[in-house]
Amino acid sequence: MAPAAPAAKGAGPSGGADDRLAPLAGVVLEVSVSVGDSVDVDDQVVVLEAMKMKTVIGAHKAGKVTGVHVKSGDAVDADQPLVTIS
Protein backbone atom coordinates (compact mmCIF):
# COMPACT_ATOMS: atom_id res chain seq x y z
CA MET A 1 0.00 0.00 0.00
CA ALA A 2 1.37 3.42 -0.99
CA PRO A 3 1.87 6.07 1.72
CA ALA A 4 -0.63 8.92 1.81
CA ALA A 5 0.38 12.05 -0.05
CA PRO A 6 1.22 15.02 2.17
CA ALA A 7 -1.40 17.75 2.43
CA ALA A 8 -0.88 20.68 0.12
CA LYS A 9 0.51 23.79 1.80
CA GLY A 10 -2.25 26.33 2.36
CA ALA A 11 -5.02 23.74 2.07
CA GLY A 12 -7.66 23.42 4.72
CA PRO A 13 -8.74 25.91 7.35
CA SER A 14 -5.72 28.21 6.95
CA GLY A 15 -7.41 30.07 4.09
CA GLY A 16 -9.22 29.88 0.80
CA ALA A 17 -8.58 31.33 -2.65
CA ASP A 18 -10.12 34.67 -1.62
CA ASP A 19 -7.93 35.05 1.49
CA ARG A 20 -4.68 37.03 1.51
CA LEU A 21 -2.47 35.02 3.85
CA ALA A 22 0.41 36.27 5.97
CA PRO A 23 3.64 35.31 4.19
CA LEU A 24 5.50 35.20 7.52
CA ALA A 25 4.87 35.38 11.24
CA GLY A 26 4.90 38.87 12.72
CA VAL A 27 2.90 41.67 14.31
CA VAL A 28 0.32 43.73 12.41
CA LEU A 29 1.43 47.38 12.35
CA GLU A 30 -1.31 48.70 10.08
CA VAL A 31 -4.46 47.50 8.35
CA SER A 32 -4.85 49.67 5.25
CA VAL A 33 -8.29 48.51 4.06
CA SER A 34 -11.82 48.13 5.40
CA VAL A 35 -14.70 45.87 4.42
CA GLY A 36 -16.26 47.26 1.24
CA ASP A 37 -13.06 48.80 -0.13
CA SER A 38 -12.14 48.02 -3.75
CA VAL A 39 -8.53 46.98 -4.34
CA ASP A 40 -6.31 46.21 -7.31
CA VAL A 41 -3.53 43.62 -7.44
CA ASP A 42 -0.61 44.66 -5.21
CA ASP A 43 -2.52 47.46 -3.43
CA GLN A 44 -1.31 47.66 0.19
CA VAL A 45 -3.69 45.84 2.54
CA VAL A 46 -1.59 45.19 5.67
CA VAL A 47 1.84 46.11 7.04
CA LEU A 48 3.56 43.46 9.18
CA GLU A 49 6.65 43.77 11.35
CA ALA A 50 8.96 40.82 11.80
CA MET A 51 12.45 40.99 13.29
CA LYS A 52 12.24 44.83 13.28
CA MET A 53 11.59 44.90 9.52
CA LYS A 54 8.37 46.22 8.01
CA THR A 55 6.78 44.12 5.26
CA VAL A 56 4.04 45.59 3.09
CA ILE A 57 1.46 42.97 2.16
CA GLY A 58 -0.31 43.62 -1.13
CA ALA A 59 -3.62 42.36 -2.47
CA HIS A 60 -3.26 39.03 -4.30
CA LYS A 61 -6.11 39.89 -6.69
CA ALA A 62 -8.41 42.73 -7.67
CA GLY A 63 -11.84 42.86 -6.05
CA LYS A 64 -13.78 44.02 -3.02
CA VAL A 65 -12.63 43.49 0.56
CA THR A 66 -15.26 41.27 2.17
CA GLY A 67 -13.46 40.49 5.44
CA VAL A 68 -10.69 41.90 7.63
CA HIS A 69 -9.43 39.25 10.05
CA VAL A 70 -6.73 41.16 11.95
CA LYS A 71 -6.22 44.49 13.66
CA SER A 72 -3.21 46.60 14.53
CA GLY A 73 -1.15 44.95 17.27
CA ASP A 74 -2.26 41.38 16.48
CA ALA A 75 0.42 38.69 16.35
CA VAL A 76 -0.04 36.50 13.27
CA ASP A 77 1.39 33.19 12.12
CA ALA A 78 2.59 32.41 8.61
CA ASP A 79 -0.33 31.38 6.36
CA GLN A 80 -2.92 33.01 8.66
CA PRO A 81 -5.69 34.85 6.75
CA LEU A 82 -5.34 38.64 6.95
CA VAL A 83 -8.10 39.87 4.65
CA THR A 84 -10.63 38.32 2.27
CA ILE A 85 -11.02 39.77 -1.22
CA SER A 86 -13.87 38.58 -3.44
N, C-alpha and C positions, 0 to 999 in steps of 0.2 A: 504494500500500500504506500502510495506517495505521500510525503509530508504536506501539510496544509501550506498554502501560499501565505506569505506575510500580508497583513492588512496594508492597504495603500496609505501613504502618508497624507493626512488631511481628511481621510474618510471618517465617517461617523459623526459623533456629536460635536466635534471641534469646529465645524462650520460647513456651510453649503456653498454652492457656486455664487450666491449673491453676497456672501460675507467677505469683508476685507479682514484678513487675519494678521495678527502681529507677527512680523518676520523674526522677532527676537524677544526675549524676556526683558522687561524694563518697567519704568514708571511713566504713566501718562502725564506729560507736561501741559498739553493743550488739546482740546477737541475743537476742530475748526469748522464743523458742520453741525446742523440740526436736522431733525426729522422734517422732511418736506423740501429740503434744499436739493437743487439740481446740480450735478457734478459732471465733469468731463474726465476722461482718462488722465491720470496723473495729477489731478487737482489735490491739493493738500487736504487731508481729512483728520489726521492725528499727528501730534509730535510726541515721540517717545524719548526718554533718556535712559541710556544704558552705559555703565562704566564712564560716567561724566561726559558722554557724547550724545548730542541731540541727533535723532533720526526722524526725518520727515517721511510720513507714510502717505502715499498718494492713492487715489481711487484706482481700483483695478479695472473698472469699466465705467462707461457713461451711464447715467440714469438718475433716479431720484432716491435720496436717502430715506429708507423706510424704518431704520432702527439704529440707535446709538447705544452701544452696550457698555461703554466705559465713561468715566468722568475724570477730570483733572485730579491727580494724586493717586489714582488706582495703580496697583502693581499688576502687571499682566505677564502671562506665560507665552512662550512662543506658540504660535498656531491658535491663540485665543481670538475669537471674533471681536473686532473693534466696532465696526459699523456694518450695516446691511444696505446694499444698493440694489434696487430692482429696476 
